[in-house]
Amino acid sequence: MQSLKIYVWGTQYFIDTYAGGLQSDCDKHGYALTVGVVPDADNFSHINHYIHRAMVDTVNNAEPTDRILFLDPECRIVKPIPEDWIQDYTDATHLPHSTRQQLDTVVV
């Protein structure tokens, strides 16, 4: 059985300002949320670099039964994520912003 693990990263300011709603949603639905803080940097690209490195480390250290969901700290979960999505062994990636598609369960 796969275990859903949700991860977010941001600068301390960004986490403090925006992640509270997601933390509440995860508590409400019983999801494990890991919040990571990356260093402030001179520009957005450097901040993203820290976040991408943390994402790679997370995937490299995951267990085969982990179902990982990376979200931005300002995201909200408005209804439970369907269990059949969590238990699906298909490799699911993200929907790029350029497609303007959203899952109806996870919204920004």
C-alpha positions in Angstrom: 0.0 0.0 0.0 1.4 3.4 -1.0 1.7 6.2 1.5 1.0 9.8 0.5 3.6 12.3 1.4 3.3 16.0 0.6 6.3 18.3 0.4 6.7 22.0 0.1 9.7 24.3 0.2 10.2 28.0 0.4 12.1 30.8 2.1 11.2 31.3 5.8 9.2 34.3 4.9 7.3 32.5 2.2 6.5 29.5 4.4 5.4 31.7 7.3 3.3 33.8 5.1 1.6 31.2 2.8 1.9 27.6 4.1 -0.6 27.8 7.0 -3.6 27.0 4.9 -2.0 23.9 3.4 -0.9 22.8 6.8 -4.5 23.1 8.0 -5.8 21.1 5.0 -3.2 18.3 5.6 -4.2 18.1 9.2 -7.9 18.0 8.3 -7.4 15.2 5.8 -4.6 13.3 7.7 -1.9 13.8 5.1 1.8 13.9 6.1 3.2 17.3 5.2 6.9 18.1 5.2 7.8 21.7 5.1 11.3 22.7 4.1 13.0 26.0 4.4 15.5 27.1 1.9 18.0 30.0 2.3 17.1 33.5 1.1 19.0 34.2 -2.1 19.9 37.1 -4.4 17.3 36.1 -6.9 14.4 33.8 -7.6 16.5 31.4 -9.8 18.8 30.7 -6.9 15.9 30.0 -4.6 14.4 27.6 -7.2 17.8 25.9 -7.4 17.7 25.1 -3.7 14.1 23.8 -4.0 14.9 21.6 -7.0 17.9 20.1 -5.2 15.6 19.3 -2.2 13.1 17.7 -4.6 15.8 15.5 -6.2 17.0 14.4 -2.7 13.5 13.6 -1.7 12.9 11.3 -4.7 16.3 9.7 -4.4 15.6 8.8 -0.7 12.0 7.8 -1.1 10.7 4.3 -0.3 9.1 2.3 -3.1 5.7 2.7 -1.3 5.9 6.5 -1.0 3.5 8.5 -3.2 5.1 11.9 -3.3 3.2 15.1 -4.0 5.2 18.3 -4.4 3.1 21.5 -3.9 3.8 25.2 -3.7 3.2 26.4 -0.1 0.2 28.6 -1.1 -1.7 25.6 -2.5 -4.8 24.4 -0.8 -6.5 20.9 -0.8 -10.2 21.5 -1.0 -11.3 17.9 -0.9 -9.7 14.6 -0.1 -7.3 13.2 -2.7 -9.0 10.0 -4.1 -7.4 6.9 -2.6 -7.3 5.3 -6.0 -4.9 8.1 -7.1 -2.7 7.5 -4.1 -2.6 3.7 -4.7 -2.1 4.0 -8.5 1.4 2.8 -9.4 1.5 4.7 -12.7 4.3 7.3 -12.7 2.4 10.6 -12.4 4.2 13.8 -13.0 2.9 17.4 -12.9 0.7 19.4 -15.2 2.8 22.3 -16.4 1.3 25.8 -15.9 1.5 26.4 -19.6 -1.4 23.9 -20.1 -3.5 25.9 -17.7 -5.0 22.6 -16.5 -5.7 22.0 -12.8 -6.7 19.0 -10.8 -10.1 19.7 -9.2 -8.7 18.5 -5.9 -5.6 20.6 -5.6 -6.0 24.3 -6.3 -3.8 27.4 -6.0 
